[in-house]
Amino acid sequence: MDTELLRTFLEVRNTRHFGRAASNLFLTQAAVSARIRQLEAALGVTLFVRERNNIRLSSEGERLVPHAETVLMALARARRDMSLEDSGAYPVHLLVRSGIWTPALQDRLDALLTAQPDLLLRLDSRQSDVIARILLDRTADIALMFEPPGVPELECAAVGDLTLRLYSSRRRDSLQRALAGNYVYLNWGTAFARFHSRRYGEHAATRLQTNMIEVARDHITKQGGACYLPESQRRALVDSGLHPVPDAPVFERQLHMAWHASAVRRDVLEGLAESFSGLRI
C-alpha cells in the first residue's frame, strides 16, 4: 500500500477538512479526495462520515489511526537508521508519559545529551494507555512512566519516584477548604485516579479537569484554588504563591523505564535507564 495514502488519511483526520488537508500537503482538494477513496477501496471500508459542514472518522477509521501511525513511524525510523548506519551515531526514541515533564527531567535530559554526544534522541510524550502498544510495535525504543505495563515482552527498571502533594493558593489551608475552594483535578493516570477515589470519593468538587500541569498550576495561581502537583517543584511553587496543604494525603509512585525485551541495542537502553536512576519528580 502506498504510504502517502496513509499520510493523507491522517492529515484529513487531524484537520477534519479536505481543503485544509490539501493545503498542508501541497495537493489539490481533488487529489486528497481521490487518495481517500483509493484507501477506502483498498480496505473495503468507509473511513470518514460526511455530514453537513463537517466530517468525522467512522468506527473503521478510528481503528485505522494507530495502524497508520505505526506504519509511518516505522518507515521514518527505517530511513533515519539507514542514513546513520555509517556515521557512528545511534538514535533512540524515548517516550515520556504525558504530563510528567518537570525541571528535574529537563536537567537529566541536558546532562544525558552532554555526556553522550553520539546519542541522537527523539523525545515524544504519549498517554500511558498507548505507550505499551508503541513499545510492542517497536516504533519507539524506551519509555518513562509510573504505571509499568504488565506485558511479558517488555522489561522494566525502577529509576525513581513521583511524589504528588496537594498545593493551595491559600497559606495554611485546611484539606476541607482546599477541596471546596476551586479544586482542580490534575489527571495523573489510573493509579492516581484510584488513590483519589479512595481518599476523597465524591467530596472533591472540581470545576476544571486537565492533564496539563501548566494549565492547572497557572489557573490556581491566578484564580485561587488547589490541585495535586509534583513535590520536586516545591520551591518554585512556593515562590509562585502555592503552599502544601499539611493534612492532605500524599500520592507516591515509582517511576519506571520500559523497553522491549528483544531490543537490538539493549546495552544502550539499559545505560539510558541508568542515567535516569534516582530521579525525583
N, C-alpha and C positions, 0 to 999 in steps of 0.2 A: 504494500500500500504506500502511496506517495505521502511522505510525512508532511508535505505542505498542506494536504487536506486536513490533517490533524491540527496543524498550526492555525489554519483559518478557522476551524471549528472552535478552538479555544479563544481566539480573538473575538469571534461573534458572541461566544458565551460571556466573555469579560465585558464587552461593550453593550450587549443586548441591543445592538443596532447594526444592520448590514452596511449602512453608509459610513458610520464611524469606523467599523472594522476595515472596510475597504480603504479608507483614508490612512489608517495606521499601517496597513500592509502595502500601501502604494499600488493598489489594484483598483479596477473599476468595480462598482457595486454588482454589475452583471457577472463579473468573474468570481466574486465572492459567492454569489448565489449559485453559480454553476458548480463551484467546488463543494458546497454543502450538499447539493443534490447528488453529486457524484459519490460523496462519502455515504450518504443515506442509502443510495442504490447498492453500494458495495456491502454494506452491513445489513441491508434489508429491513431498516427501521426508520422511523421519523425521529429526528434529533431535536427539532425545535417546534414548538406550538406557536403558530402565528395568530395573534389576537389584534384587535383594532388598536393601532398606535403602540403596540408592544409585542415583543417576542420573549418566550421563556423556554427553558430546557424541558423536554419531555422526560419521562422517567428513564427511557433508554439513554437519552442524552446525559442525564445525571450520572448514570452508571459508566458512561464512556469517559467522563472527565478524568478520573485518576489514571486510567489506562493511557489516555492520550498524553497526559503529563509525564508518565513514566517513560513512554517511548521517546519523547522529545528530550527529556533529561538524559536518558541513556545515550542517545545519539550525540548530544552536545558533549557529554563526558568522553565518549569514544574519540571524537575529533580532537578534543583537548589533550587527551592522553597520547594520541598518535603524534601530535605536534611537539610534545615534550619528551618523546622517547629518548632522544639523544642529547638532551640538554642537561641531564643530571638532576633536574628539579623533580620534586614529587608532589602531585596535587592531592589534597584531602578535602572532602566535602563534609563539613561539620554542620549538624542541625542543633538548634537550641530551642527548647520548648518556649513557645510564645509567652511573653510577659515576665520572664525571669532575668532579662538582661539588666545588670546593675553595674555601678562603677567597679565593684570587685571583679566582675567578669571582664570588664574592659581592661583593667590592669593586667590580668592574666593573659589576655589576648595580645596586648602590646609586648609583654615580656616574651611570649612564645614566638612571635614573629621576629623579635630582635635576636633571640637565641638560635633560631633555626632559619637562616637566610635562604636555604634551598626549599623551604616549605612554601607551596602555593596553596593558600587556604581560601576555600569558598565557604562563606558563613551565611546560613539562612535560618529564619525562625519558622516553626511549624506548630500547629496544635498537637497536643500529646496523642490524640487518637489516630493521627496519620503517621507519626514518626516511625512506629514499628513497621508499618507496611512499607515505607520508603527504604528502611534498612534491609528488610527482607527482599525487596526488589533490587537491592544493591545499586540504587541510583543516588545513595548517599553512603558515606563511609562510617560515620560515628555520630552519636547524638548525646547531648547533655539533657537530662531530665530528672525529675524527682518522683516519678512513678515508673519504675523499671518494668519493661514488658515481660510478662511470664511466657516467653516463647523459647523453646529449646534451641532454636537455631541462632539465637542472639546471646552473646556473652555480655556480662555487666561487671563493672567495678565501681565500688563506692569511692567517691572523690571528695566529698564534703558534706555540708549541711545547709539547709534552708531553715531559717527561723523567722516566723511572722508574729508581730505584735500588733495589738490594736492601738492606733495612734489617733489622737483627737486634737482639734484646733483649740480646745479649751484646757487650760492648765489645771491639773489635779481633778480631771473629770472622773466621775464615777462610771462604772460599767453601765448602769441603767440609763444614765443621761447620755452616754456615748451612743448607745443603741437607739435612743429615741430622738436624737438631735441630728438629723440629716446624715444617717448612716449610709455609707456607700459599700456595696458588696463587690469586692475585687475578686474576680474569678481566678483562683489558683489551681483549678483542676478538680478531679474526682475525689482525691484524698482530702483536700481542704473542704469540699462540699460536705463530705461525711462528718468531718470534725465540726463544721459549722452547724450542721443539722442536729448533731448530738448535744452540742453545748447550748444552742440557742433556740432550736426548733423554729417556731413562728414568732419569737419575741423580737427579732431584729427586723424592724420595718424599714425597707430600703426604697429610696426614690430613684436610685441610679445603680445599675449593674454594668460592669465593664471588665475586660481582661487587659486593659491598658493602664499600667502603673501611672504614667504621666498624667493621664486624664483624671484618675481618682485622686492623686496627690494634689494636682493643681486645683481641682474642684473644691476639696475641703480646705485648702489653704486660703482660697479667695472667698468661698461662700460659708465656711464653717462646717464642721462635721467630723466624721470619724471613719476609718477603714483600716483593714489589716495591711501592713506594709513591712518590707524587709528590715530586720533588726540591724543588718550590716550598714544601713543608711541612717542610723540613729542620729549621728552628729549633724548631718545635713538636714534631716527632718526637724530636729530641734531648732536649728538655725533658721529654718523657714517658718517656725511658729507652731510645729506639731509636736505633741508630747505623748509619751506612752501612758496608757490607762493602767494604773497599778494593779487592779484586781481582775483584769481581763485574762482569760485563758490564753496560753501561748501555743502556737502551732509549730511543730518541729518535724522535719522530714529529711532523710538522707538524700543527697544528690548522687546520681549515678551517670556513668558514661557507658553507652552500649554500642556494640558493633557486631557484624556478622561473624559467626564462629569460624567460617571458612574463608575469611577475607585474605586476599593475597599478601598484603603488607601488614600482617598482624603486629609485627615489631614496631612499625610506625604508629599504629593506632594505640598500642599499649603505652608507648612513650608519650603520646599525646595525652592519654588519660592521666599518666603520672604527672604531667606538667600542670594539671588542674587539681592535684591532690591537696587536701587541706583547705579547699575553697569554702568560704563562708558567705552566704547570701542573706 
